[in-house]
């Protein structure tokens, strides 16, 4: 009977190097959405501006990134 050799290789998840993180936000009170951007502060400024005009203070913030599994070294 032949035996099986099992090998364990560590892996990790890292952000894909050819993509950028995108930030978005949407108002919890109305259908307003911020312009998606790679700059989180720009999205925050849009949210504060919306709050100043509407009085709405709650937002859902979204951070989108692409990831890949690679061997840990």
C-alpha positions in Angstrom: 0.0 0.0 0.0 1.4 3.4 -1.0 1.2 6.3 1.5 0.1 9.8 0.7 2.3 12.8 1.4 0.4 15.9 2.4 2.0 19.3 2.4 0.7 22.4 4.0 1.5 25.7 2.4 0.6 29.0 4.1 -1.4 31.5 2.0 -2.7 35.0 2.6 -5.0 37.4 1.0 -3.7 40.7 -0.4 -5.1 43.5 -2.4 -4.7 43.0 -6.2 -1.8 45.2 -7.3 -3.5 46.3 -10.6 -6.6 47.8 -9.0 -7.5 50.7 -6.7 -9.7 50.9 -3.7 -13.0 52.7 -4.4 -15.1 54.5 -1.8 -18.8 55.2 -2.0 -21.5 56.5 0.3 -25.3 56.6 0.3 -27.7 58.5 2.5 -29.8 56.4 4.9 -32.7 58.8 4.7 -33.1 59.4 0.9 -31.7 58.0 -2.3 -28.8 60.4 -2.5 -25.4 58.8 -3.3 -21.9 60.3 -3.3 -19.8 60.1 -6.5 -17.5 57.0 -6.2 -13.9 57.9 -5.7 -10.5 56.5 -4.9 -10.2 59.3 -2.3 -12.2 58.6 0.9 -11.9 62.2 2.0 -13.6 63.4 -1.1 -16.6 61.1 -0.4 -16.7 62.3 3.2 -16.8 66.0 2.0 -19.8 65.1 -0.3 -21.5 63.5 2.7 -21.0 66.6 4.9 -22.2 68.8 2.1 -25.4 66.7 1.7 -25.9 66.9 5.5 -25.6 70.7 5.3 -28.3 70.9 2.6 -30.7 68.2 3.8 -30.1 67.7 7.6 -29.7 64.0 7.0 -26.9 62.7 9.2 -26.7 59.0 8.5 -24.7 57.4 5.7 -23.8 53.9 4.6 -20.1 53.9 3.6 -18.8 51.3 1.1 -15.1 50.4 0.5 -14.6 48.2 -2.5 -11.3 46.4 -3.3 -10.2 43.4 -5.3 -8.1 40.8 -3.6 -6.2 37.7 -4.5 -4.8 34.7 -2.6 -1.0 34.3 -2.7 1.5 32.1 -1.1 2.9 33.5 2.1 6.7 33.8 2.1 
